């Protein structure tokens, strides 16, 4: 899933909840770290604590660098 710009993070979580309990999410695919696409990644991961984040090699560099965590 591609997340959204940070100001819309709660709406994203509500939209996900309409379909599935976020805690049941197993995998989150992060396309890249630009905040219009990944700004809600931290909140998604808080609601999906068992999920694994999948990124490309370039994404690994940008996502970890942007959010200062693995």
C-alpha positions as CSV (number, residue, x, y, z in Angstrom):
1,X,0.0,0.0,0.0
2,X,1.1,3.5,-0.6
3,X,0.2,5.7,2.4
4,X,-0.8,9.3,2.2
5,X,0.4,12.8,3.1
6,X,0.6,13.1,6.9
7,X,-2.3,15.4,7.4
8,X,-4.6,12.7,6.0
9,X,-3.3,9.9,8.2
10,X,-6.3,9.5,10.4
11,X,-8.6,9.4,7.4
12,X,-6.4,6.7,5.9
13,X,-6.6,4.6,9.1
14,X,-10.4,5.0,9.1
15,X,-10.6,3.9,5.5
16,X,-8.5,0.8,6.2
17,X,-10.7,0.0,9.2
18,X,-13.7,0.0,6.9
19,X,-12.1,-3.0,5.2
20,X,-9.9,-4.7,7.7
21,X,-8.6,-4.3,11.2
22,X,-5.2,-2.6,10.7
23,X,-3.6,-5.0,13.2
24,X,-4.2,-7.8,10.7
25,X,-2.0,-6.2,8.0
26,X,1.0,-8.4,7.3
27,X,2.9,-6.4,4.7
28,X,3.2,-2.7,3.9
29,X,4.9,-1.9,0.6
30,X,6.5,1.6,0.6
31,X,7.1,2.9,-2.9
32,X,9.4,5.7,-1.8
33,X,9.8,8.2,1.1
34,X,8.4,11.4,-0.4
35,X,5.9,12.6,2.3
36,X,3.0,12.8,-0.1
37,X,3.2,9.0,-0.5
38,X,4.7,7.9,2.8
39,X,3.8,10.6,5.3
40,X,1.4,8.2,7.1
41,X,3.8,5.3,7.2
42,X,4.6,5.7,10.9
43,X,0.9,5.8,11.9
44,X,0.1,2.8,9.7
45,X,3.0,0.9,11.4
46,X,1.7,1.8,14.8
47,X,-1.7,0.4,13.9
48,X,-0.2,-2.7,12.2
49,X,2.6,-3.6,14.6
50,X,3.2,-7.1,13.2
51,X,3.5,-5.8,9.6
52,X,6.7,-6.1,7.6
53,X,7.7,-3.1,5.5
54,X,8.8,-4.0,2.0
55,X,10.8,-1.5,-0.1
56,X,13.2,-1.6,-3.0
57,X,16.9,-1.1,-2.6
58,X,16.6,2.6,-3.2
59,X,13.5,2.7,-1.0
60,X,15.5,1.2,1.8
61,X,17.9,4.1,1.6
62,X,15.3,6.8,1.5
63,X,12.7,5.4,3.9
64,X,15.1,4.6,6.7
65,X,16.9,7.9,6.1
66,X,13.6,9.9,6.1
67,X,12.1,8.3,9.2
68,X,15.3,7.6,11.1
69,X,14.4,4.0,11.9
70,X,14.7,0.6,10.2
